């Protein structure tokens, strides 16, 4: 079913509001049948009803199963749809937020998003995540206990791919050795360089 252009968004909002749909974190009301739509249709709806930065967060969260009544099955299709249909200024906002938001997810969720996006070689993904992790620690002012909790969750997420975890730890320790003595607490370096 297609809605005519001049009345599409208005009619859609009236229909969805009257159906008692669910809402996203930015308060966009979703229709009752939203989860049955394909990935492109879900993104198209969000693009009509939310800002580009909200759409980026929605795609990440829905692909991780964190949005009730929505599920992005193929992250690459969802992102490609946004890239193909946003104008230049909206595309810049979308792209920046998608990169920033996914880069700041907890480690296990970040691994899933990066894997689903498919833009990093699977063999190098663990190592790449390890190389980036010190920046994540620094930006989030993480303690040794915070890091241990996140590493444990990441290790559980890698239960079927121990190579991913091992490559991550190799990258992480490499950066810690190079970074040692900079602005992280000494206990962070001591706890993980030789672990």
N, C-alpha and C positions, 0 to 999 in steps of 0.2 A: 504494500500500500504506500503510495506517495502522496504527500501533502503539497498543495500548491504553494509556490514560493512566498507570495505576500502574506498568506495566512498560516503557513506552516508552523513557525515557532509559537505564535500566539495560540493557535488551535491545539498544538501539542501540549503547551503548558496548561490550558484549560482542561484538556482530556486527562492529563496525568495528575493534576491536582485533584480532580474529582474522583480519580480511581484510588486515592490513598496510597500512592507509591512510597517507596523508601527514599531516604535522602543520603547524599554523600557527605564527606567531611566538610565540603564547602556549602552545604545546605541545598545542593541541586536535587530536586525531587525526581526520582527515577520511576518510570512506569512499572506496573506490576509484572509485565512480561519482559522486562529489560534483560534478564539473564538468558532468555531464549534467543536474543538477537545475536548475530555473529559479531566478531570483534570489530570490524569496520563500522557496522551500524551503531554499536555502543559508543565508539569514539566519535562518530558523526553527531550523535545526540549530544554528547558532552561538549563538543566543539560549538554547537548552537546555543548551549545553555550555560556555559561556564567560561572562565578566562583561560588563556593558554597555559598558565602556570598550574591552575587547578586540573586541567586535562592531563598534564604531565604526571602530577601526583596520582590522579585517578588511575592512569594506565599502570604505573608501578604497583600501586596498592591492589588493584583488581587482578593483576597477573600473579600476585602473591596470595590471592584468596582473602584479602583483608577488607573487601567491600561487600557488605550484605547485598544480595540481589544483583550482583554483577560478577562476571568472571571473564577475564581476558585469557583465551586459550593459547594464542600465538602472539607473543609480545612483538615480534618483528613485524607482523602484519599491522598491528595496532599503531606502532610508531611510524611505520611507512605511510599509513593513511593520513596521520597528522602532518607528516612532512610534505606529502603531496597536496594537501588541501589548505594549509595555512598560507597567508600572504607573508611577505618578508618580515615585517615587524613582529607579527604574532609568532612566526616561526622562530625568531631569535629568542623570544620570551619562553616559548615551549621548550626549545632545545636546551637552553641554559638551565631551566628548572629541572628538566628530565635528568640531565647530567649531574647537577648538584644534589637533587633529591636521592637519586640512586646511589651516588657516591657516599652519602651520609647515612644510609641504611645500616642496621646492625650487620655484622660481617656475614652471618649465614644467609640473610635476606639479600644482601648485596651480591653474594655469589650466585644465588638463584636468578636474580635479575640479569646479571652479566651473562650467565649461561644461556638464559632464554633469549637475550638480545642477539647472541651469536656473533658479536663484533670483536671478540677476543678468542684467539686460538685456544681450544679446550685444554691442550697440553700446557699452555703458558698461563692459563687463568689463575691457577693457585699461586704461582710465582708472582704474577702481576698484583694480585690482591695483597700478598705479603709485602711487596715493595711499597704499596700505598698505605699500609696499615699504620705506620708511624705518624703520618699526617693526620689520620683519623683520630689517633690517640691524642695528639697535640691539640687539634681543633675542639675535641670534646672534653679535654682536661680529665682524661680517664686515670683512675687509680689502678694499682696492681690488681686489686680485687675485681674492678670493672673489666679489666683486660682478661683476667682468668675466666670470668663468667662468659664473656663473649667468645673466647677461644673454645671453651667447653661446648657452647651451643654450635659453634662452627664445626667442631670435631664430630658432634652428633649428626650434623647435616651432611658430613662427608663419610658417613659410616659405610657406604657402598663404594667409596672412591678414596681409599687411604692415600693414594698418590697425590690427590688434590691437596689434602691436608699437609702432607710432607713437603710438597712444593711451596705451599704457603709459608710454612715455618722456615724453610730455607730462605725465601725472599725476605721475610720479617727479620730474621736474625742478621742477614746481610746488611739491611738498612740500619738496624740497631747498632751494629759495629761501626759503620761509617758515621752515624749520627752521634755516637757516644760522646758525652761531655757537653752537649749543646743544652737546650732548655728543658728537656724532660727531667723529672726527678731521677736521681741516681738509682733509686730502688727499682725503677722500671727497667733500666739497662741491666742491673744485676739479676733481676728475676728471670729475664727471658733470653739474654744473649747465650748463655750456656745451658739452657734447659733442654 
